[in-house]
C-alpha cells in the first residue's frame, strides 16, 4: 500500500519492517553476553516500535516468533562478576526486556499470560535454579506493572482475577517469610 508522497508503507529505511525485525531476532537469538543482549533488546525495541508506526505488513504474525526469542531470557538471573567493569546489572537487563515487550501492544496476548504463569507457578523445593525461581514471581510482578502502562486496561482486564489472586498469594508469602512462617495462610 502507498503512504504519503508515494512511499510504500511498512518500510523501515527501505527494508520491509517485518523482515528487519525477524532478521534482528535471528541474528541475536540466544545471545548470552549481557553487553550484546542490551544492544539486541534496544535494537529489537526500536524495530518493533517502528513496525507499529509504519504498519508493517506481517508484523502481527511475526510477534509470536519475536516473543519466543524473548521469553528465553526470563527470569533474568544474571549476576555480574565482582570484577565487572561494564556496570550491567540484572535490573538493567530486566528493564530492557520489559521496554522491548512494551514497544507494541501486540505482545500483550502473549506476555501477560506468560508473566502470570510465572507469578502463579508453584515453587519446587528440588529445583536446581532456586534463586532464579524465587526471583521469577517478583520479576513477573514488575513486568505486569511496567507493561500495564504500555498495554492499557483493555489488555489487562481479562487477566484481572488471576492477577489479583496471584498478588494476594505473593503478599501472603512475603509477610509469612518476614514473620518466619512457612508461607501458608
CNS distance restraints for C-alpha pairs under 8 A (distance, minus, plus):
assign (resid   1 and name CA) (resid   8 and name CA) 5.89 0.50 0.50
assign (resid   1 and name CA) (resid   9 and name CA) 5.93 0.50 0.50
assign (resid   2 and name CA) (resid   6 and name CA) 5.65 0.50 0.50
assign (resid   2 and name CA) (resid   7 and name CA) 5.58 0.50 0.50
assign (resid   2 and name CA) (resid   8 and name CA) 4.58 0.50 0.50
assign (resid   2 and name CA) (resid   9 and name CA) 5.81 0.50 0.50
assign (resid   3 and name CA) (resid   7 and name CA) 4.91 0.50 0.50
assign (resid   3 and name CA) (resid   8 and name CA) 5.48 0.50 0.50
assign (resid   3 and name CA) (resid   9 and name CA) 5.28 0.50 0.50
assign (resid   9 and name CA) (resid  54 and name CA) 5.86 0.50 0.50
assign (resid   9 and name CA) (resid  55 and name CA) 6.80 0.50 0.50
assign (resid   9 and name CA) (resid  56 and name CA) 6.82 0.50 0.50
assign (resid  10 and name CA) (resid  16 and name CA) 5.84 0.50 0.50
assign (resid  10 and name CA) (resid  17 and name CA) 5.62 0.50 0.50
assign (resid  10 and name CA) (resid  18 and name CA) 7.92 0.50 0.50
assign (resid  10 and name CA) (resid  51 and name CA) 6.68 0.50 0.50
assign (resid  10 and name CA) (resid  54 and name CA) 4.82 0.50 0.50
assign (resid  10 and name CA) (resid  55 and name CA) 5.31 0.50 0.50
assign (resid  10 and name CA) (resid  56 and name CA) 3.62 0.50 0.50
assign (resid  10 and name CA) (resid  57 and name CA) 5.91 0.50 0.50
assign (resid  11 and name CA) (resid  15 and name CA) 5.11 0.50 0.50
assign (resid  11 and name CA) (resid  16 and name CA) 4.43 0.50 0.50
assign (resid  11 and name CA) (resid  17 and name CA) 5.16 0.50 0.50
assign (resid  11 and name CA) (resid  54 and name CA) 6.80 0.50 0.50
assign (resid  11 and name CA) (resid  56 and name CA) 6.71 0.50 0.50
assign (resid  12 and name CA) (resid  16 and name CA) 6.19 0.50 0.50
assign (resid  12 and name CA) (resid  17 and name CA) 5.34 0.50 0.50
assign (resid  12 and name CA) (resid  20 and name CA) 7.84 0.50 0.50
assign (resid  12 and name CA) (resid  50 and name CA) 7.10 0.50 0.50
assign (resid  12 and name CA) (resid  51 and name CA) 7.61 0.50 0.50
assign (resid  12 and name CA) (resid  54 and name CA) 7.69 0.50 0.50
assign (resid  15 and name CA) (resid  19 and name CA) 7.27 0.50 0.50
assign (resid  15 and name CA) (resid  20 and name CA) 6.62 0.50 0.50
assign (resid  16 and name CA) (resid  20 and name CA) 6.37 0.50 0.50
assign (resid  16 and name CA) (resid  56 and name CA) 7.00 0.50 0.50
assign (resid  16 and name CA) (resid  57 and name CA) 7.88 0.50 0.50
assign (resid  17 and name CA) (resid  21 and name CA) 6.26 0.50 0.50
assign (resid  17 and name CA) (resid  47 and name CA) 7.28 0.50 0.50
assign (resid  17 and name CA) (resid  50 and name CA) 7.47 0.50 0.50
assign (resid  17 and name CA) (resid  51 and name CA) 5.39 0.50 0.50
assign (resid  17 and name CA) (resid  54 and name CA) 7.93 0.50 0.50
assign (resid  17 and name CA) (resid  56 and name CA) 5.36 0.50 0.50
assign (resid  17 and name CA) (resid  57 and name CA) 7.57 0.50 0.50
assign (resid  17 and name CA) (resid  59 and name CA) 7.59 0.50 0.50
assign (resid  18 and name CA) (resid  22 and name CA) 6.14 0.50 0.50
assign (resid  18 and name CA) (resid  51 and name CA) 6.81 0.50 0.50
assign (resid  18 and name CA) (resid  56 and name CA) 6.09 0.50 0.50
assign (resid  18 and name CA) (resid  57 and name CA) 6.75 0.50 0.50
assign (resid  18 and name CA) (resid  58 and name CA) 6.16 0.50 0.50
assign (resid  18 and name CA) (resid  59 and name CA) 5.22 0.50 0.50
assign (resid  18 and name CA) (resid  62 and name CA) 6.92 0.50 0.50
assign (resid  19 and name CA) (resid  23 and name CA) 5.96 0.50 0.50
assign (resid  20 and name CA) (resid  24 and name CA) 6.24 0.50 0.50
assign (resid  20 and name CA) (resid  47 and name CA) 7.24 0.50 0.50
assign (resid  21 and name CA) (resid  25 and name CA) 6.29 0.50 0.50
assign (resid  21 and name CA) (resid  44 and name CA) 6.70 0.50 0.50
assign (resid  21 and name CA) (resid  47 and name CA) 5.80 0.50 0.50
assign (resid  21 and name CA) (resid  48 and name CA) 6.53 0.50 0.50
assign (resid  21 and name CA) (resid  66 and name CA) 7.91 0.50 0.50
assign (resid  22 and name CA) (resid  26 and name CA) 6.05 0.50 0.50
assign (resid  22 and name CA) (resid  62 and name CA) 7.22 0.50 0.50
assign (resid  22 and name CA) (resid  65 and name CA) 7.88 0.50 0.50
assign (resid  22 and name CA) (resid  66 and name CA) 7.20 0.50 0.50
assign (resid  23 and name CA) (resid  27 and name CA) 5.99 0.50 0.50
assign (resid  24 and name CA) (resid  28 and name CA) 6.23 0.50 0.50
assign (resid  24 and name CA) (resid  40 and name CA) 7.66 0.50 0.50
assign (resid  24 and name CA) (resid  43 and name CA) 7.70 0.50 0.50
assign (resid  24 and name CA) (resid  44 and name CA) 6.73 0.50 0.50
assign (resid  25 and name CA) (resid  29 and name CA) 5.45 0.50 0.50
assign (resid  25 and name CA) (resid  44 and name CA) 7.43 0.50 0.50
assign (resid  25 and name CA) (resid  66 and name CA) 6.43 0.50 0.50
assign (resid  25 and name CA) (resid  69 and name CA) 6.89 0.50 0.50
assign (resid  28 and name CA) (resid  37 and name CA) 7.98 0.50 0.50
assign (resid  28 and name CA) (resid  40 and name CA) 6.53 0.50 0.50
assign (resid  29 and name CA) (resid  69 and name CA) 6.07 0.50 0.50
assign (resid  30 and name CA) (resid  69 and name CA) 7.37 0.50 0.50
assign (resid  30 and name CA) (resid  72 and name CA) 7.62 0.50 0.50
assign (resid  31 and name CA) (resid  36 and name CA) 6.98 0.50 0.50
assign (resid  31 and name CA) (resid  37 and name CA) 6.01 0.50 0.50
assign (resid  32 and name CA) (resid  36 and name CA) 7.50 0.50 0.50
assign (resid  32 and name CA) (resid  37 and name CA) 6.47 0.50 0.50
assign (resid  33 and name CA) (resid  37 and name CA) 5.98 0.50 0.50
assign (resid  34 and name CA) (resid  38 and name CA) 6.11 0.50 0.50
assign (resid  34 and name CA) (resid  88 and name CA) 7.07 0.50 0.50
assign (resid  34 and name CA) (resid  93 and name CA) 7.54 0.50 0.50
assign (resid  35 and name CA) (resid  39 and name CA) 6.55 0.50 0.50
assign (resid  35 and name CA) (resid  86 and name CA) 7.80 0.50 0.50
assign (resid  35 and name CA) (resid  88 and name CA) 7.44 0.50 0.50
assign (resid  36 and name CA) (resid  40 and name CA) 6.01 0.50 0.50
assign (resid  37 and name CA) (resid  41 and name CA) 6.09 0.50 0.50
assign (resid  37 and name CA) (resid  93 and name CA) 7.76 0.50 0.50
assign (resid  38 and name CA) (resid  42 and name CA) 6.16 0.50 0.50
assign (resid  38 and name CA) (resid  93 and name CA) 6.47 0.50 0.50
assign (resid  38 and name CA) (resid  96 and name CA) 6.62 0.50 0.50
assign (resid  39 and name CA) (resid  43 and name CA) 6.06 0.50 0.50
assign (resid  40 and name CA) (resid  44 and name CA) 5.94 0.50 0.50
assign (resid  41 and name CA) (resid  45 and name CA) 5.93 0.50 0.50
assign (resid  41 and name CA) (resid  96 and name CA) 6.03 0.50 0.50
assign (resid  41 and name CA) (resid  97 and name CA) 6.24 0.50 0.50
assign (resid  41 and name CA) (resid 100 and name CA) 6.11 0.50 0.50
assign (resid  42 and name CA) (resid  46 and name CA) 6.23 0.50 0.50
assign (resid  42 and name CA) (resid  96 and name CA) 6.87 0.50 0.50
assign (resid  42 and name CA) (resid 100 and name CA) 7.03 0.50 0.50
assign (resid  43 and name CA) (resid  47 and name CA) 6.15 0.50 0.50
assign (resid  44 and name CA) (resid  48 and name CA) 5.95 0.50 0.50
assign (resid  44 and name CA) (resid 100 and name CA) 6.57 0.50 0.50
assign (resid  45 and name CA) (resid  49 and name CA) 6.01 0.50 0.50
assign (resid  45 and name CA) (resid  99 and name CA) 6.83 0.50 0.50
assign (resid  45 and name CA) (resid 100 and name CA) 4.26 0.50 0.50
assign (resid  45 and name CA) (resid 101 and name CA) 7.41 0.50 0.50
assign (resid  45 and name CA) (resid 103 and name CA) 5.71 0.50 0.50
assign (resid  46 and name CA) (resid  50 and name CA) 6.09 0.50 0.50
assign (resid  46 and name CA) (resid 100 and name CA) 7.93 0.50 0.50
assign (resid  46 and name CA) (resid 103 and name CA) 7.61 0.50 0.50
assign (resid  47 and name CA) (resid  51 and name CA) 6.11 0.50 0.50
assign (resid  48 and name CA) (resid  52 and name CA) 6.40 0.50 0.50
assign (resid  48 and name CA) (resid 100 and name CA) 7.85 0.50 0.50
assign (resid  48 and name CA) (resid 103 and name CA) 6.24 0.50 0.50
assign (resid  48 and name CA) (resid 104 and name CA) 6.64 0.50 0.50
assign (resid  49 and name CA) (resid  53 and name CA) 6.35 0.50 0.50
assign (resid  49 and name CA) (resid 103 and name CA) 5.15 0.50 0.50
assign (resid  49 and name CA) (resid 104 and name CA) 6.17 0.50 0.50
assign (resid  50 and name CA) (resid  54 and name CA) 6.09 0.50 0.50
assign (resid  51 and name CA) (resid  55 and name CA) 5.67 0.50 0.50
assign (resid  51 and name CA) (resid  56 and name CA) 4.93 0.50 0.50
assign (resid  51 and name CA) (resid  59 and name CA) 6.73 0.50 0.50
assign (resid  52 and name CA) (resid  56 and name CA) 6.67 0.50 0.50
assign (resid  52 and name CA) (resid  59 and name CA) 7.92 0.50 0.50
assign (resid  52 and name CA) (resid 104 and name CA) 6.67 0.50 0.50
assign (resid  55 and name CA) (resid  59 and name CA) 7.78 0.50 0.50
assign (resid  58 and name CA) (resid  62 and name CA) 6.32 0.50 0.50
assign (resid  59 and name CA) (resid  63 and name CA) 6.19 0.50 0.50
assign (resid  60 and name CA) (resid  64 and name CA) 7.99 0.50 0.50
assign (resid  60 and name CA) (resid 106 and name CA) 6.76 0.50 0.50
assign (resid  62 and name CA) (resid  66 and name CA) 6.37 0.50 0.50
assign (resid  63 and name CA) (resid  67 and name CA) 5.99 0.50 0.50
assign (resid  63 and name CA) (resid 106 and name CA) 6.91 0.50 0.50
assign (resid  63 and name CA) (resid 107 and name CA) 6.62 0.50 0.50
assign (resid  64 and name CA) (resid  68 and name CA) 6.09 0.50 0.50
assign (resid  64 and name CA) (resid 107 and name CA) 7.97 0.50 0.50
assign (resid  64 and name CA) (resid 110 and name CA) 7.63 0.50 0.50
assign (resid  65 and name CA) (resid  69 and name CA) 6.37 0.50 0.50
assign (resid  66 and name CA) (resid  70 and name CA) 6.49 0.50 0.50
assign (resid  67 and name CA) (resid  71 and name CA) 6.10 0.50 0.50
assign (resid  67 and name CA) (resid 101 and name CA) 7.89 0.50 0.50
assign (resid  67 and name CA) (resid 107 and name CA) 7.13 0.50 0.50
assign (resid  67 and name CA) (resid 110 and name CA) 7.34 0.50 0.50
assign (resid  67 and name CA) (resid 111 and name CA) 7.72 0.50 0.50
assign (resid  68 and name CA) (resid  72 and name CA) 6.87 0.50 0.50
assign (resid  70 and name CA) (resid  74 and name CA) 7.56 0.50 0.50
assign (resid  70 and name CA) (resid  97 and name CA) 7.46 0.50 0.50
assign (resid  74 and name CA) (resid 136 and name CA) 7.66 0.50 0.50
assign (resid  75 and name CA) (resid 132 and name CA) 6.37 0.50 0.50
assign (resid  75 and name CA) (resid 133 and name CA) 7.69 0.50 0.50
assign (resid  75 and name CA) (resid 135 and name CA) 7.03 0.50 0.50
assign (resid  75 and name CA) (resid 136 and name CA) 5.27 0.50 0.50
assign (resid  75 and name CA) (resid 139 and name CA) 6.88 0.50 0.50
assign (resid  76 and name CA) (resid  90 and name CA) 6.38 0.50 0.50
assign (resid  76 and name CA) (resid  93 and name CA) 7.12 0.50 0.50
assign (resid  76 and name CA) (resid  94 and name CA) 6.26 0.50 0.50
assign (resid  76 and name CA) (resid 132 and name CA) 7.30 0.50 0.50
assign (resid  76 and name CA) (resid 136 and name CA) 7.99 0.50 0.50
assign (resid  77 and name CA) (resid  90 and name CA) 6.82 0.50 0.50
assign (resid  77 and name CA) (resid 131 and name CA) 7.77 0.50 0.50
assign (resid  77 and name CA) (resid 132 and name CA) 5.47 0.50 0.50
assign (resid  77 and name CA) (resid 135 and name CA) 7.91 0.50 0.50
assign (resid  78 and name CA) (resid  89 and name CA) 7.26 0.50 0.50
assign (resid  78 and name CA) (resid  90 and name CA) 5.37 0.50 0.50
assign (resid  79 and name CA) (resid  89 and name CA) 6.79 0.50 0.50
assign (resid  79 and name CA) (resid  90 and name CA) 6.29 0.50 0.50
assign (resid  80 and name CA) (resid  84 and name CA) 6.18 0.50 0.50
assign (resid  80 and name CA) (resid  87 and name CA) 7.95 0.50 0.50
assign (resid  80 and name CA) (resid  88 and name CA) 6.99 0.50 0.50
assign (resid  80 and name CA) (resid  89 and name CA) 6.26 0.50 0.50
assign (resid  80 and name CA) (resid  90 and name CA) 7.76 0.50 0.50
assign (resid  88 and name CA) (resid  92 and name CA) 6.17 0.50 0.50
assign (resid  88 and name CA) (resid  93 and name CA) 7.52 0.50 0.50
assign (resid  89 and name CA) (resid  93 and name CA) 6.56 0.50 0.50
assign (resid  90 and name CA) (resid  94 and name CA) 6.18 0.50 0.50
assign (resid  91 and name CA) (resid  95 and name CA) 6.00 0.50 0.50
assign (resid  92 and name CA) (resid  96 and name CA) 6.15 0.50 0.50
assign (resid  93 and name CA) (resid  97 and name CA) 6.14 0.50 0.50
assign (resid  94 and name CA) (resid  98 and name CA) 6.16 0.50 0.50
assign (resid  94 and name CA) (resid 139 and name CA) 7.86 0.50 0.50
assign (resid  95 and name CA) (resid  99 and name CA) 6.07 0.50 0.50
assign (resid  96 and name CA) (resid 100 and name CA) 6.20 0.50 0.50
assign (resid  97 and name CA) (resid 101 and name CA) 6.34 0.50 0.50
assign (resid  98 and name CA) (resid 102 and name CA) 5.98 0.50 0.50
assign (resid  98 and name CA) (resid 143 and name CA) 6.33 0.50 0.50
assign (resid  98 and name CA) (resid 146 and name CA) 7.10 0.50 0.50
assign (resid  98 and name CA) (resid 147 and name CA) 7.03 0.50 0.50
assign (resid  99 and name CA) (resid 103 and name CA) 6.23 0.50 0.50
assign (resid 101 and name CA) (resid 107 and name CA) 6.20 0.50 0.50
assign (resid 101 and name CA) (resid 111 and name CA) 7.45 0.50 0.50
assign (resid 101 and name CA) (resid 147 and name CA) 7.55 0.50 0.50
assign (resid 102 and name CA) (resid 107 and name CA) 7.45 0.50 0.50
assign (resid 102 and name CA) (resid 147 and name CA) 5.74 0.50 0.50
assign (resid 102 and name CA) (resid 150 and name CA) 5.37 0.50 0.50
assign (resid 102 and name CA) (resid 151 and name CA) 7.12 0.50 0.50
assign (resid 103 and name CA) (resid 150 and name CA) 7.59 0.50 0.50
assign (resid 104 and name CA) (resid 108 and name CA) 7.95 0.50 0.50
assign (resid 104 and name CA) (resid 150 and name CA) 7.83 0.50 0.50
assign (resid 104 and name CA) (resid 151 and name CA) 7.89 0.50 0.50
assign (resid 105 and name CA) (resid 150 and name CA) 6.95 0.50 0.50
assign (resid 105 and name CA) (resid 151 and name CA) 5.24 0.50 0.50
assign (resid 107 and name CA) (resid 111 and name CA) 5.72 0.50 0.50
assign (resid 108 and name CA) (resid 112 and name CA) 5.62 0.50 0.50
assign (resid 108 and name CA) (resid 151 and name CA) 6.34 0.50 0.50
assign (resid 108 and name CA) (resid 155 and name CA) 6.45 0.50 0.50
assign (resid 109 and name CA) (resid 113 and name CA) 6.91 0.50 0.50
assign (resid 109 and name CA) (resid 155 and name CA) 7.45 0.50 0.50
assign (resid 110 and name CA) (resid 114 and name CA) 6.26 0.50 0.50
assign (resid 111 and name CA) (resid 115 and name CA) 6.13 0.50 0.50
assign (resid 112 and name CA) (resid 116 and name CA) 6.06 0.50 0.50
assign (resid 112 and name CA) (resid 144 and name CA) 6.87 0.50 0.50
assign (resid 112 and name CA) (resid 156 and name CA) 7.63 0.50 0.50
assign (resid 112 and name CA) (resid 159 and name CA) 7.80 0.50 0.50
assign (resid 113 and name CA) (resid 117 and name CA) 5.95 0.50 0.50
assign (resid 113 and name CA) (resid 159 and name CA) 7.77 0.50 0.50
assign (resid 114 and name CA) (resid 118 and name CA) 6.54 0.50 0.50
assign (resid 115 and name CA) (resid 119 and name CA) 6.09 0.50 0.50
assign (resid 115 and name CA) (resid 140 and name CA) 5.11 0.50 0.50
assign (resid 115 and name CA) (resid 141 and name CA) 7.80 0.50 0.50
assign (resid 115 and name CA) (resid 143 and name CA) 7.10 0.50 0.50
assign (resid 115 and name CA) (resid 144 and name CA) 6.98 0.50 0.50
assign (resid 116 and name CA) (resid 120 and name CA) 6.12 0.50 0.50
assign (resid 116 and name CA) (resid 140 and name CA) 6.94 0.50 0.50
assign (resid 116 and name CA) (resid 162 and name CA) 7.45 0.50 0.50
assign (resid 116 and name CA) (resid 163 and name CA) 6.75 0.50 0.50
assign (resid 116 and name CA) (resid 166 and name CA) 7.74 0.50 0.50
assign (resid 117 and name CA) (resid 121 and name CA) 5.82 0.50 0.50
assign (resid 118 and name CA) (resid 136 and name CA) 6.15 0.50 0.50
assign (resid 118 and name CA) (resid 137 and name CA) 5.97 0.50 0.50
assign (resid 118 and name CA) (resid 140 and name CA) 6.44 0.50 0.50
assign (resid 119 and name CA) (resid 136 and name CA) 6.86 0.50 0.50
assign (resid 119 and name CA) (resid 137 and name CA) 4.38 0.50 0.50
assign (resid 119 and name CA) (resid 138 and name CA) 7.58 0.50 0.50
assign (resid 119 and name CA) (resid 140 and name CA) 5.68 0.50 0.50
assign (resid 119 and name CA) (resid 141 and name CA) 7.01 0.50 0.50
assign (resid 119 and name CA) (resid 166 and name CA) 6.35 0.50 0.50
assign (resid 120 and name CA) (resid 137 and name CA) 7.44 0.50 0.50
assign (resid 120 and name CA) (resid 166 and name CA) 5.66 0.50 0.50
assign (resid 123 and name CA) (resid 133 and name CA) 6.99 0.50 0.50
assign (resid 123 and name CA) (resid 134 and name CA) 7.60 0.50 0.50
assign (resid 125 and name CA) (resid 130 and name CA) 7.81 0.50 0.50
assign (resid 126 and name CA) (resid 130 and name CA) 7.93 0.50 0.50
assign (resid 127 and name CA) (resid 133 and name CA) 7.87 0.50 0.50
assign (resid 129 and name CA) (resid 133 and name CA) 6.24 0.50 0.50
assign (resid 130 and name CA) (resid 134 and name CA) 6.03 0.50 0.50
assign (resid 131 and name CA) (resid 135 and name CA) 6.31 0.50 0.50
assign (resid 132 and name CA) (resid 136 and name CA) 6.15 0.50 0.50
assign (resid 133 and name CA) (resid 137 and name CA) 7.69 0.50 0.50
assign (resid 134 and name CA) (resid 138 and name CA) 7.77 0.50 0.50
assign (resid 135 and name CA) (resid 139 and name CA) 6.02 0.50 0.50
assign (resid 136 and name CA) (resid 140 and name CA) 5.85 0.50 0.50
assign (resid 137 and name CA) (resid 141 and name CA) 6.20 0.50 0.50
assign (resid 137 and name CA) (resid 170 and name CA) 7.68 0.50 0.50
assign (resid 138 and name CA) (resid 142 and name CA) 6.29 0.50 0.50
assign (resid 139 and name CA) (resid 143 and name CA) 6.02 0.50 0.50
assign (resid 140 and name CA) (resid 144 and name CA) 6.14 0.50 0.50
assign (resid 141 and name CA) (resid 145 and name CA) 6.13 0.50 0.50
assign (resid 141 and name CA) (resid 167 and name CA) 7.82 0.50 0.50
assign (resid 142 and name CA) (resid 146 and name CA) 6.04 0.50 0.50
assign (resid 143 and name CA) (resid 147 and name CA) 5.87 0.50 0.50
assign (resid 144 and name CA) (resid 148 and name CA) 5.73 0.50 0.50
assign (resid 145 and name CA) (resid 149 and name CA) 7.21 0.50 0.50
assign (resid 146 and name CA) (resid 150 and name CA) 7.18 0.50 0.50
assign (resid 147 and name CA) (resid 151 and name CA) 5.88 0.50 0.50
assign (resid 148 and name CA) (resid 152 and name CA) 5.48 0.50 0.50
assign (resid 148 and name CA) (resid 153 and name CA) 7.05 0.50 0.50
assign (resid 148 and name CA) (resid 155 and name CA) 8.00 0.50 0.50
assign (resid 148 and name CA) (resid 156 and name CA) 6.78 0.50 0.50
assign (resid 151 and name CA) (resid 155 and name CA) 5.88 0.50 0.50
assign (resid 151 and name CA) (resid 156 and name CA) 7.47 0.50 0.50
assign (resid 152 and name CA) (resid 156 and name CA) 6.64 0.50 0.50
assign (resid 153 and name CA) (resid 157 and name CA) 5.81 0.50 0.50
assign (resid 154 and name CA) (resid 158 and name CA) 7.72 0.50 0.50
assign (resid 156 and name CA) (resid 160 and name CA) 6.25 0.50 0.50
assign (resid 159 and name CA) (resid 163 and name CA) 6.01 0.50 0.50
assign (resid 160 and name CA) (resid 164 and name CA) 6.02 0.50 0.50
assign (resid 161 and name CA) (resid 165 and name CA) 6.19 0.50 0.50
assign (resid 162 and name CA) (resid 166 and name CA) 6.04 0.50 0.50
assign (resid 163 and name CA) (resid 167 and name CA) 6.02 0.50 0.50
assign (resid 164 and name CA) (resid 168 and name CA) 6.16 0.50 0.50
assign (resid 165 and name CA) (resid 169 and name CA) 6.21 0.50 0.50
assign (resid 166 and name CA) (resid 170 and name CA) 6.16 0.50 0.50
assign (resid 167 and name CA) (resid 171 and name CA) 6.11 0.50 0.50
assign (resid 168 and name CA) (resid 172 and name CA) 6.18 0.50 0.50
assign (resid 169 and name CA) (resid 173 and name CA) 6.15 0.50 0.50
assign (resid 170 and name CA) (resid 174 and name CA) 6.11 0.50 0.50
assign (resid 171 and name CA) (resid 175 and name CA) 6.10 0.50 0.50
assign (resid 172 and name CA) (resid 176 and name CA) 5.98 0.50 0.50
assign (resid 172 and name CA) (resid 183 and name CA) 6.77 0.50 0.50
assign (resid 172 and name CA) (resid 184 and name CA) 7.63 0.50 0.50
assign (resid 172 and name CA) (resid 185 and name CA) 6.70 0.50 0.50
assign (resid 173 and name CA) (resid 177 and name CA) 6.09 0.50 0.50
assign (resid 173 and name CA) (resid 182 and name CA) 7.95 0.50 0.50
assign (resid 173 and name CA) (resid 183 and name CA) 4.46 0.50 0.50
assign (resid 173 and name CA) (resid 184 and name CA) 6.96 0.50 0.50
assign (resid 173 and name CA) (resid 185 and name CA) 7.96 0.50 0.50
assign (resid 174 and name CA) (resid 178 and name CA) 6.24 0.50 0.50
assign (resid 174 and name CA) (resid 183 and name CA) 7.37 0.50 0.50
assign (resid 175 and name CA) (resid 179 and name CA) 6.20 0.50 0.50
assign (resid 175 and name CA) (resid 183 and name CA) 7.82 0.50 0.50
assign (resid 176 and name CA) (resid 180 and name CA) 6.09 0.50 0.50
assign (resid 176 and name CA) (resid 181 and name CA) 4.82 0.50 0.50
assign (resid 176 and name CA) (resid 182 and name CA) 6.36 0.50 0.50
assign (resid 176 and name CA) (resid 183 and name CA) 4.89 0.50 0.50
assign (resid 176 and name CA) (resid 184 and name CA) 7.28 0.50 0.50
assign (resid 176 and name CA) (resid 185 and name CA) 7.84 0.50 0.50
assign (resid 177 and name CA) (resid 181 and name CA) 5.47 0.50 0.50
assign (resid 177 and name CA) (resid 182 and name CA) 6.70 0.50 0.50
assign (resid 177 and name CA) (resid 183 and name CA) 6.13 0.50 0.50
